[in-house]
Amino acid sequence: MAFVKDILDGTKTLLTGMKVTLDNFRKPSITSKYPMEKIEMSQAFRNVIVLIEKDDIQSHDCIGCKACERVCPSFCIDVDGERPENMRRMRATHFKVDFALCSDCGLCLDVCPTNTLGYSKVHDEAGYSRSDFVYDLLEPWQEAEAATVERLRKAEEEQAAAKKARTVKKAAAKKDDTDTTDETTNDDTENSDA
């Protein structure tokens, strides 16, 4: 009799397991079919840093100030910059990051004065040696750099011309106020003499 009871208990356990399996089989899949299907990474995802394109200049806005290089606890950032001819603002000329050393702390993003650094959404970085993880962040921007510098130069010239026009207008208004005040003072002096 114990033999039959063991068979019935085993059958009941098997059917309970099959029921769970069939219930989950009918539900939609929650697993992505990587690498054929790419998933959207969340805003909180941290990976390698990249230079972000600014809409107003259609390029990155790195000025080569070295703030990110100074604050990096892993010493993995190397930045240089120079001032293009006839421009007030600097532009980065060299921006290399060794992501084999990077700790993804985010301090470089926090100190960037132009907010041009951000995290990449690429999550499957792979390489065969440490040198595969040394990235030149300016490489995607090299071809358009001359056109970007020219656009920035023209924008600076327009801003300087507008500032000069405002200064001239303000000086003219101040001169008119001074002339009006002098005339009023002269009229008061003549009235007191009479």
Buried (B, 14 or more C-beta within 10 A) or exposed (E): EEEEEEEEEEEEEEEEEEEEEEEEEEEEEEEEEEEEEEEEBEEEEBBBBBBBBBEEEEBBBBBBBBBBBEBBEBEBBBBEBEEBEEBEBBBBBEBBBBBBBBEEEEBBBEBBEBEBBEBBBEEEEEEEEEEEBBBEBBEEBEEEBEEBBEBBBEBBEEEEEEEEEEEEEEEEEEEEEEEEEEEEEEEEEEEEEE
